[in-house]
Amino acid sequence: MTMDGGTAITSGRTALGIEFGSTRIKAVLIGPDHAPLAVGSHDWENQLVDRLWTYSLEDVWSGVQESVAALTEDVRRRHGVELAGVGALGVSAMMHGYLAFDADGELLAPFRTWRNTNTGRAAERLSAEFGCNIPHRWSVAHLYQAVLDREEHVGRVDHLTTLAGYVHWQLTGEKVLGVGDASGIFPIGADGGYDATMLARFDQLAAEAGVELTLAELLPTIAVAGQPAGTLTEAGARLLDPTGALRPGVPLCPPEGDAGTGMVATNSVAPRTGNVSAGTSVFAMVVLERELAEVHRELDLVTTPAGDPVAMVHCNNGASELNAWAGLFAEFARALGAEADAAQVFETLFAAALSGASDCGGMLAYNYLSGEPITEFEEGRPLFLRSPDSPLDLGTFMRTHLFSSLATLRIGMDVLQKSEGVRLDRMFAHGGMFKTEGVAQRFLAAAIDTPVAVGDVAAEGGAWGIAVLAAFAAGRAPEQSLPEYLDTEVFAGASLTTAEPDPADVAGFDAFMVRYVAALPVERAAVDHVAVGDRQTDLTPSADTTEEQPA
């Protein structure tokens, strides 16, 4: 007999997942059947301060408190009960970045997010020294760049972590990370821990630059999915719920990154499966059957939350520029006196893209709000251009911006599929771009020439994924693996719709990419000649397409 939501909540048969996304902090409460019982969220925005993308820690806590309060009210409204406790809890957040603390737990420098691309020298040197790709956004690149720049605080670093690791630490007192999130801090070795040889080499490089440290002592402990990772303290409970209604003592799973929770939310944790998440950034995660033959700067090597190897194609710029254009069209509609909600605007614009020229008819767009390492840009300038003979129609214009949102992903996937011969049975797509049926899904299938599935399994995104990981840690059967748990207990009845690559779309995307790559010097000229003011500003629209964007 299925337990009703109110009974599940009052009896503690629930798991709460909280994810700190790029533009939204979201909390999802699930029941014994893993279905969402209540949701709460809070919008937030990164800021460009002193030319570095950041969020304040004050906003971390005010935002999560608003999310939990909204979830509590949703519980009250939908189930007629009060939320006093949960059965399990998990925290996830944007991967990578730089959060460094001293021995007293004080933040030594403003939080530097994954979006920053000021770490080029460090990433290049570490990649050469380690013999593996260390991207700009990885935490170790941020640390080494601070060493190279002789930042005063480096000698006082006592603890280095990610946003998920920081929040988990404050809630439990435990300095621990899930292996998936940890793999975006520093390379993982064959034993499942940080690679010992590379740790020793990093210490040598730091010493050569005049900084004595032992990196292994600064990094969080690693845990894999299913392992316990502490319990919610009294102080931690108050950080989530200042009213005091939420009881402490809740077990927590290892904190994870948004890439790992996206894999869980799409059941893409087994070899030959993968997923694409399209939001402020866009990235693909492909679970590998074997080691890659070569080192490629376009590919990260990370892991699933269970520790299996994953090739990651990460593009800093995703759907934000697409959202900005949709906002402009909505503003124009309002100026005409035509009121349309966001869902109608996106559905209309996306539907129009289906009638656009298959190769975008000479139009080009670069969605670079920030730097884009895959195409070797340290900064970005959003850009739209067309040849004099290209017609300017709505369908082709929108297709161009949708193609642009996937273009750098295509470059990375070409390396994975063509250079390394990695094969995929199916790619799962999630995020707001894919909510308008049959549009972005169809274009992604063309971009990577692979069947692309969508469905309702990832409706609540990474917050739901970390709630599932919390439930897995709290209630899994002995020796049950994460893939087995997902297959048999979470996704057994999931319904998916799969789009096969259309040959005309594939040919059109290929032609678009030839022009896109050839015109990259135009984007370079825009970066070189169009200045960005030094004032504090934010360039990211407030909608987050990884979660509830109506598109």
C-alpha positions in Angstrom: 0.0 0.0 0.0 1.4 3.4 -1.0 2.1 5.7 1.9 0.4 9.2 1.6 2.6 12.2 1.7 1.5 13.6 5.0 2.1 10.3 6.8 5.6 10.0 5.1 6.4 13.5 6.3 5.3 13.1 9.9 6.9 9.7 10.2 10.2 10.9 8.8 10.1 8.6 5.8 11.6 11.4 3.6 14.8 12.7 2.2 15.6 16.4 1.7 17.9 17.5 -1.1 19.3 21.0 -1.4 21.2 22.2 -4.5 23.0 25.6 -5.0 22.7 26.2 -8.7 24.0 29.1 -10.7 20.9 31.1 -10.4 18.6 29.2 -8.0 18.9 27.5 -4.6 16.4 24.7 -4.6 15.1 22.3 -1.9 13.2 19.1 -2.8 11.6 16.8 -0.3 11.0 13.2 -1.5 9.0 10.3 0.0 9.7 6.6 0.2 8.9 6.1 -3.5 11.3 9.0 -4.4 8.5 11.1 -5.8 8.7 14.9 -4.8 6.4 15.8 -2.0 7.3 19.5 -1.7 9.6 22.1 -3.3 11.0 25.4 -2.3 13.5 27.7 -4.1 15.2 31.1 -4.0 16.7 33.0 -6.9 20.2 34.4 -6.6 22.7 35.9 -8.9 26.5 35.9 -9.2 28.3 39.2 -9.2 31.4 40.3 -11.1 33.5 42.0 -8.5 37.1 43.0 -9.3 36.7 41.1 -12.5 36.0 37.8 -10.6 32.7 36.0 -10.5 31.5 35.5 -6.9 28.6 34.9 -4.5 28.7 36.2 -0.9 28.5 33.6 1.9 25.7 35.7 3.5 23.7 35.1 0.3 24.4 31.3 0.7 22.6 31.2 4.1 19.8 33.7 3.5 19.1 31.9 0.2 18.9 28.4 1.7 16.8 29.7 4.6 14.3 31.1 2.1 14.3 27.9 0.1 13.7 25.8 3.2 11.0 28.2 4.4 9.3 28.0 1.0 9.5 24.2 1.1 8.0 24.2 4.6 5.1 26.3 3.4 4.6 23.9 0.4 4.4 21.0 2.8 1.8 22.8 4.9 -0.2 23.8 1.8 -0.1 20.4 0.0 -0.2 18.0 2.9 -1.7 19.8 5.8 1.2 18.9 8.2 4.2 20.7 9.7 7.7 19.8 8.7 9.7 19.2 11.9 12.2 16.6 10.7 13.4 14.6 7.7 14.8 11.1 7.4 17.9 12.0 5.4 19.6 15.1 4.0 22.0 15.9 1.1 23.6 19.0 -0.2 24.9 19.6 -3.7 26.2 22.7 -5.5 28.1 24.1 -8.5 31.4 22.2 -8.8 34.9 23.5 -8.7 35.8 27.1 -7.7 37.8 28.3 -4.7 36.7 28.5 -1.1 39.8 28.8 1.2 39.6 29.1 5.0 42.1 29.7 7.7 42.5 27.6 10.9 39.7 29.7 12.6 37.3 28.9 9.8 37.4 32.4 8.3 37.1 32.9 4.6 40.5 34.1 3.2 39.3 35.4 -0.2 35.9 36.0 -1.8 34.4 32.8 -3.2 35.7 32.3 -6.8 33.3 30.3 -8.8 33.7 27.8 -11.6 33.0 30.6 -14.1 36.3 32.4 -13.6 38.9 32.0 -16.3 41.8 33.9 -14.7 43.7 30.7 -14.0 45.2 30.1 -17.4 48.8 30.0 -16.4 48.1 27.6 -13.5 45.9 25.3 -15.6 48.5 25.1 -18.4 51.4 24.4 -16.0 49.5 21.8 -13.9 48.2 20.0 -17.0 51.8 19.7 -18.3 53.2 18.6 -14.9 50.4 16.1 -14.1 50.0 14.7 -17.6 46.2 15.2 -17.5 43.9 18.1 -18.3 43.5 20.5 -15.4 40.8 23.0 -16.5 40.6 26.6 -15.5 37.7 26.1 -13.2 39.2 23.3 -11.0 39.9 24.2 -7.4 43.6 23.2 -7.7 44.0 25.6 -10.6 42.6 28.4 -8.5 44.9 27.6 -5.7 48.0 27.4 -7.8 47.1 30.6 -9.6 46.9 32.3 -6.2 50.4 30.9 -5.5 51.8 32.2 -8.8 50.2 35.6 -8.1 51.7 35.7 -4.7 48.4 36.3 -3.0 49.1 37.1 0.7 46.4 34.7 2.0 47.9 31.5 0.5 50.3 30.8 3.4 47.4 30.8 5.8 45.1 28.3 4.0 44.0 25.6 6.4 41.1 24.1 4.5 40.1 24.2 0.8 36.7 23.0 -0.4 33.8 23.5 -2.8 30.5 25.3 -2.2 28.8 21.9 -1.4 31.6 21.0 0.9 31.4 24.3 2.7 27.7 24.1 3.3 28.0 20.4 4.5 30.8 21.4 6.8 28.7 24.1 8.4 25.7 21.7 8.8 27.7 18.8 10.2 31.1 19.8 11.3 32.5 17.3 8.8 35.1 18.3 6.2 34.1 15.7 3.6 33.2 15.6 -0.1 31.6 13.1 -2.4 34.1 11.6 -4.8 32.3 13.2 -7.8 32.7 16.7 -6.3 36.2 15.9 -5.1 37.2 14.9 -8.6 36.7 18.5 -9.7 39.1 19.8 -7.0 42.0 17.5 -7.8 42.6 14.3 -9.9 41.5 11.0 -8.4 43.9 8.1 -8.3 43.4 4.4 -9.0 42.8 3.8 -5.2 39.8 6.2 -5.2 41.7 8.9 -3.3 43.5 12.1 -4.5 46.3 11.0 -6.7 49.3 10.8 -4.4 52.0 11.4 -7.0 50.3 14.5 -8.3 49.8 15.8 -4.7 53.5 15.5 -4.0 54.3 17.3 -7.3 52.0 20.1 -6.4 53.7 20.6 -3.1 57.0 20.8 -5.0 55.6 23.4 -7.5 54.3 25.5 -4.6 57.7 25.4 -2.9 59.4 26.5 -6.1 57.1 29.5 -6.0 58.0 30.2 -2.4 55.0 28.7 -0.6 55.4 25.7 1.8 52.3 23.6 2.1 51.0 20.0 2.1 48.0 19.9 -0.2 46.8 16.6 1.1 46.2 18.2 4.5 44.1 21.0 3.1 41.6 18.9 1.1 38.4 17.4 2.3 38.1 13.6 3.0 36.6 11.7 0.1 33.4 9.5 0.5 31.5 7.5 -2.1 27.8 7.3 -2.6 26.1 5.3 0.1 28.5 6.1 2.8 27.5 8.1 5.9 28.9 11.6 6.1 27.8 13.0 9.4 24.6 14.2 11.0 22.9 17.6 11.2 24.0 19.5 14.3 21.9 21.9 16.4 23.8 24.8 14.9 23.4 23.3 11.4 19.7 22.9 11.8 19.4 26.6 12.8 21.3 27.6 9.7 18.7 25.9 7.6 15.7 26.9 9.7 16.2 29.8 12.1 12.7 29.2 13.6 14.0 26.1 15.3 11.3 23.8 13.9 13.7 21.6 12.0 15.2 19.0 14.4 18.9 18.0 14.4 20.3 14.5 14.2 19.4 13.9 10.5 22.0 11.7 8.7 23.6 13.3 5.7 25.1 11.7 2.5 28.4 12.9 1.1 27.9 16.3 -0.5 28.1 16.3 -4.3 28.6 18.5 -7.3 25.9 19.4 -9.7 27.4 17.2 -12.4 27.1 14.1 -10.1 23.5 14.9 -9.1 22.7 15.4 -12.8 24.0 11.9 -13.5 21.8 10.5 -10.7 18.8 12.5 -11.8 19.0 11.1 -15.3 20.1 7.5 -14.4 23.3 8.1 -16.3 25.8 6.4 -14.0 26.6 3.2 -16.0 29.1 2.9 -18.9 27.9 3.9 -22.4 25.4 6.3 -20.8 25.6 10.0 -20.5 23.7 13.2 -19.9 23.7 16.8 -21.1 22.7 19.5 -18.7 21.8 22.9 -20.2 21.7 25.9 -17.9 23.9 28.9 -17.3 26.6 26.5 -18.4 26.1 23.4 -20.6 28.0 20.2 -20.0 28.0 16.6 -21.0 28.9 13.7 -18.7 29.8 10.4 -20.4 30.6 7.3 -18.3 33.6 5.6 -19.8 34.2 1.9 -20.5 38.0 2.4 -20.7 40.7 5.0 -20.1 41.1 7.6 -22.8 44.1 7.1 -25.1 45.3 10.8 -24.9 45.1 13.9 -22.9 42.6 16.4 -24.3 42.2 20.0 -23.1 38.5 19.8 -24.1 37.8 16.9 -21.7 37.9 16.7 -17.9 38.2 13.3 -16.2 36.0 13.2 -13.2 33.9 10.5 -11.6 30.3 9.4 -10.9 29.2 9.7 -7.2 30.1 6.0 -7.0 33.7 6.7 -8.3 33.4 5.4 -11.8 35.4 7.3 -14.5 33.6 10.0 -16.5 34.6 12.2 -19.4 33.2 15.7 -18.9 32.8 18.3 -21.7 32.1 21.5 -19.8 31.2 24.8 -21.6 31.1 27.9 -19.5 28.3 29.5 -21.6 25.0 27.8 -22.0 21.5 29.2 -22.4 21.8 32.6 -20.6 22.1 34.5 -23.9 19.2 32.6 -25.3 17.2 33.6 -22.3 18.2 37.2 -22.7 16.8 37.3 -26.3 13.6 35.6 -25.1 13.3 38.4 -22.5 13.7 41.0 -25.2 10.9 39.5 -27.3 8.7 39.3 -24.2 9.4 43.0 -23.5 8.4 43.8 -27.1 5.2 41.8 -26.8 4.3 43.8 -23.7 5.0 47.1 -25.5 2.4 46.0 -28.1 -0.1 45.3 -25.3 0.2 41.5 -25.7 0.6 39.9 -22.3 2.3 36.5 -22.5 3.8 34.5 -19.7 7.4 33.2 -19.9 6.2 29.7 -21.0 4.3 31.0 -23.9 7.2 33.2 -25.1 9.7 30.3 -25.0 7.3 27.8 -26.6 6.5 30.3 -29.4 10.2 31.1 -30.1 11.3 27.5 -29.9 8.6 26.3 -32.2 9.6 29.0 -34.7 13.1 27.5 -34.8 11.8 24.3 -36.4 11.0 26.3 -39.5 14.4 28.0 -39.7 17.1 27.2 -42.3 18.7 23.9 -41.4 22.2 25.5 -41.5 21.1 28.8 -40.1 21.3 30.6 -43.4 24.5 32.5 -42.8 23.6 33.7 -39.3 26.0 33.2 -36.4 25.9 33.8 -32.7 28.4 33.5 -29.9 26.8 33.2 -26.4 30.0 34.1 -24.6 28.9 36.1 -21.5 32.1 34.8 -19.9 35.3 33.2 -21.0 35.1 29.9 -22.9 38.1 27.6 -22.3 37.0 25.1 -25.0 37.6 27.8 -27.7 40.4 29.4 -25.7 38.7 32.6 -24.7 39.5 34.2 -21.3 36.6 36.6 -21.6 33.5 36.7 -23.6 31.3 39.2 -25.5 27.8 38.1 -26.6 27.7 38.5 -30.3 25.2 38.1 -33.2 26.1 38.6 -36.8 24.9 37.6 -40.3 26.2 37.8 -43.9 24.6 40.5 -46.0 22.7 37.9 -48.1 21.2 36.0 -45.1 17.5 36.6 -44.6 16.6 37.8 -41.1 13.6 35.7 -40.2 12.4 34.6 -36.7 12.8 30.9 -37.2 16.3 31.0 -38.5 17.3 33.6 -35.8 16.1 31.3 -33.0 17.6 28.2 -34.6 20.9 30.1 -34.7 20.8 30.9 -31.0 19.8 27.3 -30.1 22.7 26.0 -32.2 25.0 28.6 -30.6 24.0 27.2 -27.1 25.3 23.8 -28.2 28.2 24.7 -30.4 31.1 24.5 -27.9 29.6 21.3 -26.6 29.8 19.9 -30.1 33.5 20.8 -30.3 34.2 18.8 -27.1 32.0 15.9 -28.1 33.8 15.6 -31.4 37.0 15.0 -29.5 35.3 12.3 -27.4 33.4 10.6 -30.1 35.7 11.0 -33.1 39.2 11.2 -31.7 38.7 8.7 -28.8 36.0 6.6 -30.4 33.8 6.6 -27.3 30.4 5.1 -28.1 27.1 6.0 -26.6 23.9 4.1 -26.6 21.9 7.1 -25.5 22.4 10.6 -24.2 19.9 11.9 -21.7 19.1 15.7 -21.8 17.7 17.8 -19.0 17.3 21.4 -18.2 14.8 24.1 -19.2 16.0 24.1 -22.9 14.4 20.7 -23.3 11.0 21.4 -21.8 9.6 22.6 -25.2 8.9 19.3 -26.7 10.9 18.2 -29.8 13.0 21.3 -30.4 16.3 21.5 -28.4 16.2 17.7 -28.0 16.1 17.3 -31.8 19.0 19.9 -32.3 21.1 18.2 -29.7 20.7 14.9 -31.4 21.9 16.5 -34.6 24.8 18.2 -32.9 26.2 15.0 -31.4 24.7 12.6 -33.9 23.4 10.4 -31.1 19.9 9.5 -29.9 18.8 11.9 -27.2 16.2 11.0 -24.6 14.1 13.3 -22.4 11.5 12.5 -19.8 10.0 13.4 -16.5 12.7 11.6 -14.5 14.7 14.8 -14.0 11.9 17.2 -13.5 13.3 18.6 -10.3 16.9 18.4 -11.4 19.9 18.2 -9.2 18.1 18.9 -5.9 16.1 15.8 -6.5 19.3 13.9 -7.5 20.9 14.7 -4.2 17.7 13.8 -2.3 17.9 10.4 -4.0 21.6 10.1 -2.9 20.5 10.9 0.6 17.8 8.2 0.5 20.4 5.8 -1.0 22.8 6.4 1.9 20.1 6.1 4.5 18.2 3.0 3.3 20.1 1.0 0.7 20.4 -2.8 1.0 23.8 -4.1 1.9 26.1 -4.4 -1.1 23.6 -2.7 -3.4 25.3 -0.5 -5.9 24.2 2.9 -7.0 23.3 1.8 -10.6 21.3 -1.2 -9.2 19.5 1.1 -6.8 18.6 3.6 -9.5 17.5 0.9 -12.0 15.4 -1.1 -9.6 14.0 1.3 -7.1 14.0 4.8 -8.6 13.6 4.6 -12.4 11.9 1.2 -13.0 8.7 2.9 -14.3 10.3 5.9 -15.9 8.9 7.0 -19.3 11.3 8.5 -21.9 10.9 10.0 -25.3 13.9 9.5 -27.6 14.8 11.6 -30.7 17.0 10.0 -33.4 19.3 12.2 -35.3 17.7 13.6 -38.5 20.1 13.5 -41.4 19.1 17.0 -42.6 19.6 18.5 -39.2 23.0 16.7 -38.8 24.1 18.1 -42.2 22.8 21.6 -41.2 24.6 21.6 -37.9 27.8 20.5 -39.5 27.6 23.4 -42.0 26.8 25.8 -39.1 29.9 24.6 -37.2 32.2 25.2 -40.2 31.2 28.9 -40.2 31.2 29.0 -36.4 34.8 27.9 -36.1 35.9 30.0 -39.1 34.5 33.2 -37.5 35.9 32.8 -34.0 38.4 35.6 -34.8 35.4 37.9 -35.0 34.6 37.0 -31.4 38.2 37.5 -30.5 38.1 41.0 -32.0 35.0 41.8 -29.9 36.8 40.7 -26.7 39.8 42.8 -27.7 37.9 46.0 -28.6 34.7 46.0 -26.6 35.5 46.9 -23.0 33.6 45.8 -19.9 33.4 48.4 -17.1 35.1 47.8 -13.8 31.9 48.5 -11.8 30.2 45.7 -9.9 27.8 44.1 -12.3 26.0 40.9 -13.1 25.7 39.6 -16.6 23.6 36.5 -15.9 19.8 36.5 -16.3 18.0 35.4 -13.2 16.3 32.4 -14.8 18.1 29.1 -14.4 17.5 26.7 -17.4 18.7 23.7 -15.4 15.7 23.8 -13.2 12.4 25.6 -13.7 12.9 27.8 -16.8 9.7 27.5 -18.9 11.6 26.8 -22.1 
